[in-house]
Amino acid sequence: MKTTRIEIEGPSGTAAIRRADRRIVITGTRLTRVVERRDGQGVPVGEAFQLIGRADNHQANVVVARMLQKYLDGYRGTEGDVAEYLRVIETFAD
């Protein structure tokens, strides 16, 4: 079995993680604000992002996991929050 792509989702966004050569590429969309329409309905507005990890550098992946956690959860989390994202990123590491 070979895992080629993992999609994850948080309260404030979604992301797809894949490996490209020695890089771990994360692309996604994060919620930046909610705009109210005339009828009172809220419309979420997102912003695309891309993060690059390294298949052979654990410390670089820790930094990427912190950023990903903040983007998808909408707040700066604790080490436990970040560890969940790091675990998924490390799936694609050497």
C-alpha positions in Angstrom: 0.0 0.0 0.0 1.2 3.5 -0.8 -0.4 6.7 0.6 -0.1 9.4 -2.0 -2.3 12.1 -0.5 -4.1 12.9 2.7 -6.8 15.5 3.1 -7.4 17.1 6.5 -9.9 19.6 7.8 -10.2 21.9 10.8 -12.8 24.4 12.0 -11.2 27.2 9.9 -10.0 25.4 6.8 -9.0 22.4 4.7 -5.7 21.1 3.4 -4.2 18.4 1.2 -0.8 16.9 2.0 1.3 15.0 -0.6 5.0 14.3 -1.3 6.8 15.6 -4.3 10.4 14.3 -4.5 12.1 15.4 -1.2 9.4 18.0 -0.3 6.2 17.6 1.6 3.7 19.9 -0.1 0.7 21.2 1.7 -2.0 23.2 -0.1 -5.2 24.4 1.3 -7.6 27.1 2.1 -8.1 28.9 5.4 -11.1 31.0 6.5 -10.1 34.7 6.8 -13.4 36.3 7.4 -17.2 36.1 7.1 -19.0 38.7 5.0 -22.6 39.4 5.7 -24.9 39.5 2.7 -28.0 41.8 2.4 -30.3 39.0 3.5 -28.3 38.5 6.7 -26.6 35.3 5.7 -22.9 35.0 6.4 -20.6 34.0 3.5 -17.2 32.6 4.4 -14.2 34.1 2.6 -11.1 31.9 2.3 -7.5 32.4 1.3 -5.4 29.8 -0.4 -2.0 28.8 1.1 0.9 26.5 0.4 3.4 25.2 2.9 6.5 23.2 2.1 8.0 20.6 4.5 11.1 18.4 4.0 11.1 14.6 3.9 14.4 14.5 5.7 14.1 17.4 8.2 12.0 16.8 11.3 12.6 20.4 12.7 11.4 22.0 9.5 8.2 19.8 9.7 7.6 21.0 13.3 7.5 24.6 12.1 5.2 23.7 9.2 2.9 21.8 11.6 2.6 24.8 13.8 1.6 27.0 10.9 -0.8 24.4 9.6 -2.4 24.0 13.0 -2.9 27.8 13.3 -4.3 28.0 9.7 -6.8 25.2 10.1 -7.8 25.6 13.8 -7.9 29.4 13.7 -5.7 29.9 16.8 -2.2 29.2 18.1 -2.5 25.8 19.7 -0.6 23.9 22.4 2.1 21.3 21.7 -0.6 18.6 21.8 -2.6 20.4 19.1 0.5 20.7 16.9 1.5 17.1 17.5 -1.7 15.9 15.7 -0.8 17.8 12.6 2.9 16.8 12.8 1.9 13.1 12.9 0.1 13.5 9.6 2.9 15.4 8.0 5.5 12.8 9.2 3.5 10.2 7.3 5.3 11.4 4.2 8.8 11.8 5.8 11.7 9.4 5.3 
